[in-house]
Amino acid sequence: MDSKESEEKVEDRHPIYYMNCRVAYWKKKIKHELDEWVVSIYDDPIQITKKDKNTMQRLYRKIYKNSTAKENKVVVVRVFSKKIVGYTNY
């Protein structure tokens, strides 16, 4: 396998990003924000919030823990930094 074949294979795959993000959440109708790390194939805050279920569930569990409130929202507001840590297999 020469270098051209390996470069083509890497280019065809999606990058995996490690990012530092600002996350907004609400408790008792008061908006709070905190900085949190995220690993995802998406690098846009809107795409992370809408499409990356695993990341959003992890953030939800970390922020709300065992809360039974009805309307708990978690939103990725801003990406501060991003770094490519690997590539997907598809």
C-alpha positions as CSV (number, residue, x, y, z in Angstrom):
1,M,0.0,0.0,0.0
2,D,1.7,3.2,-1.1
3,S,1.2,6.7,0.4
4,K,-1.4,7.8,-2.3
5,E,-3.8,5.0,-1.4
6,S,-3.5,5.8,2.3
7,E,-4.1,9.5,1.8
8,E,-7.2,8.8,-0.3
9,K,-8.6,6.6,2.4
10,V,-8.1,9.2,5.1
11,E,-9.7,11.9,2.9
12,D,-12.8,9.8,2.3
13,R,-13.5,9.5,6.0
14,H,-15.0,12.1,8.3
15,P,-12.8,13.7,10.9
16,I,-13.5,13.3,14.7
17,Y,-13.1,16.6,16.6
18,Y,-12.2,17.2,20.2
19,M,-13.7,20.6,21.1
20,N,-14.0,23.0,24.1
21,C,-17.6,24.4,24.0
22,R,-19.9,26.7,25.9
23,V,-23.0,24.8,26.9
24,A,-26.2,26.5,28.1
25,Y,-28.8,24.9,30.3
26,W,-31.8,26.0,32.3
27,K,-32.7,25.3,35.9
28,K,-35.7,26.9,37.5
29,K,-36.2,29.1,34.5
30,I,-32.8,30.6,34.9
31,K,-30.2,30.2,32.1
32,H,-26.8,29.0,33.2
33,E,-23.7,28.5,31.0
34,L,-20.6,26.4,31.5
35,D,-17.5,25.4,29.5
36,E,-17.4,21.7,28.6
37,W,-15.5,19.3,26.3
38,V,-17.1,17.5,23.4
39,V,-16.0,14.8,21.0
40,S,-18.0,14.6,17.8
41,I,-17.9,14.3,14.1
42,Y,-19.8,17.6,13.8
43,D,-18.0,20.9,14.4
44,D,-20.9,23.3,14.3
45,P,-22.8,24.0,17.6
46,I,-26.2,23.6,15.9
47,Q,-25.3,20.3,14.3
48,I,-24.0,19.0,17.6
49,T,-27.2,20.0,19.4
50,K,-29.5,18.5,16.7
51,K,-27.6,15.4,15.4
52,D,-25.2,14.1,18.0
53,K,-27.4,12.2,20.4
54,N,-24.6,10.6,22.4
55,T,-22.9,13.8,23.2
56,M,-26.1,15.6,24.1
57,Q,-27.1,12.7,26.4
58,R,-23.7,12.8,28.1
59,L,-24.1,16.5,28.7
60,Y,-27.7,16.1,29.9
61,R,-26.7,13.4,32.4
62,K,-23.8,15.4,33.7
63,I,-25.7,18.6,34.2
64,Y,-29.1,17.4,35.4
65,K,-28.0,14.0,37.1
66,N,-31.2,12.7,38.7
67,S,-33.4,15.7,38.2
68,T,-37.1,15.0,37.5
69,A,-38.0,18.4,36.2
70,K,-40.1,18.4,33.0
71,E,-38.4,20.8,30.7
72,N,-34.7,20.4,30.9
73,K,-32.8,21.8,27.9
74,V,-29.2,21.6,27.0
75,V,-27.8,23.5,24.1
76,V,-24.3,23.9,22.7
77,V,-23.8,27.7,22.2
78,R,-20.3,28.2,21.0
79,V,-17.2,26.2,20.0
80,F,-14.0,27.8,21.4
81,S,-11.4,25.4,20.0
82,K,-11.3,22.2,18.0
83,K,-8.7,19.6,17.2
84,I,-8.8,16.6,14.9
85,V,-8.1,13.5,16.9
86,G,-8.9,10.9,14.3
87,Y,-11.1,9.8,11.5
88,T,-14.3,7.7,11.3
89,N,-14.4,4.2,9.8
90,Y,-17.2,5.2,7.3
